[in-house]
């Protein structure tokens, strides 16, 4: 079964995520497609709920939904909760879990490049 992932945002004309993520799937031999889901704010809840179907693996989240999406998730990872923004949704069995990978990446680069331990 081909898995699906994508990005929620509005508008999405600026996003390079679909091309970048699809190239990564293809390079790694992952049977998946990555789509752009231009989602107006009033349709966000319905769109997020659709991730519960069998072929979805998760999603990225961009403006203007990084805060509003939290109310539609089952669990928010502690770092994302402390920041108040979610940019990644992972489907873990029947749970939709929100993460913030921007913060993790920033912290890791501080540790590696600046030898900084926050």
C-alpha positions in Angstrom: 0.0 0.0 0.0 1.3 3.4 -0.9 1.4 5.7 2.1 0.5 9.3 2.1 1.9 12.4 3.8 1.6 16.1 3.1 1.6 19.6 4.4 -1.3 21.6 5.8 -1.1 25.4 5.2 -2.9 28.3 3.7 -1.8 29.4 1.2 0.8 26.9 0.1 2.2 28.5 -3.1 5.5 29.3 -1.3 6.1 25.7 0.0 8.9 23.6 -1.4 8.0 20.8 0.9 6.2 18.6 -1.6 9.1 18.4 -4.0 11.7 18.1 -1.3 9.9 15.4 0.7 8.9 13.4 -2.4 12.5 13.4 -3.5 13.5 12.0 -0.1 10.8 9.3 -0.3 12.0 8.3 -3.8 15.7 8.3 -2.9 15.1 6.1 0.2 12.8 3.8 -1.7 9.8 4.5 0.5 6.4 3.7 -1.2 4.8 7.0 -0.3 3.5 10.2 -1.9 3.8 13.7 -0.4 1.0 16.2 -1.2 0.2 19.8 -0.6 -3.1 20.2 1.2 -4.1 23.9 1.0 -6.4 24.1 3.9 -8.4 27.2 4.9 -8.6 27.7 8.7 -12.3 26.8 8.8 -11.5 23.3 7.3 -8.5 22.4 9.4 -10.3 20.2 11.9 -11.9 18.0 9.1 -8.6 17.9 7.2 -6.6 16.7 10.3 -9.3 14.1 11.1 -8.7 12.6 7.7 -5.2 11.6 8.8 -6.9 8.7 10.7 -7.6 6.8 7.5 -5.3 3.8 6.8 -3.0 5.2 4.2 -1.8 8.4 6.0 1.5 8.4 7.9 1.4 12.0 9.0 1.8 15.6 8.0 3.7 18.8 8.3 2.0 22.0 9.4 2.8 25.5 8.3 1.2 29.0 8.6 -1.3 29.8 9.7 -2.1 26.5 11.4 0.8 25.8 13.8 -1.1 26.9 16.9 -4.7 26.1 15.9 -3.9 22.5 14.9 -3.2 21.5 18.5 -6.9 21.4 19.4 -7.4 18.7 16.8 -4.7 16.3 18.0 -4.8 13.5 20.6 -1.4 14.3 22.2 1.1 17.1 22.0 4.7 16.2 22.6 6.1 18.2 25.6 8.5 20.4 23.6 5.8 21.4 21.2 3.4 22.0 24.1 5.9 24.3 25.8 6.5 26.2 22.6 2.8 26.4 21.7 3.3 25.3 18.1 3.2 22.1 16.2 4.8 21.6 12.8 4.7 17.8 12.5 1.9 15.4 13.0 2.7 11.7 13.4 0.0 9.0 13.3 0.9 6.5 16.1 -1.6 3.7 15.9 -4.9 5.5 16.4 -3.4 8.6 18.0 -2.4 11.8 16.2 0.7 13.2 18.0 1.9 16.8 17.5 5.7 17.6 17.5 7.8 20.6 16.9 10.9 19.6 14.9 12.0 23.2 14.3 12.9 23.5 18.0 14.7 20.1 18.1 16.8 21.0 15.0 17.7 24.4 16.4 18.8 22.9 19.8 20.8 20.2 18.0 22.6 22.8 15.9 23.4 24.9 19.0 24.9 21.8 20.7 26.9 20.7 17.6 28.1 24.1 16.2 28.3 26.3 19.2 29.0 23.6 21.9 26.1 25.2 23.8 24.1 23.0 26.2 20.7 24.7 26.8 
